[in-house]
């Protein structure tokens, strides 16, 4: 399974939903909370050109946010990325 990285904040319903979906798939991930470290927020913005959370990476592929992750799952493409 590829490395999964998810940038989150403390109070973010979409972050919670993204983590639940990944948990349901049995995927392990590294969570970076950008609330606790301003440097990590800046890193996320530089990597993604986006300010919103969650921002999800599967391997080198930038999925985007929860809506993008959910869409991949609905299209039956998420399982392929997680292999």
Buried (B, 14 or more C-beta within 10 A) or exposed (E): EEEBBBBBBEEBEBBEBBBEBBEEBEBEBEBBBBEEEEEBBEBBBEEBEEEBBBBBBBEEEBBBBBEBBBEBBEEEEBEEBBE
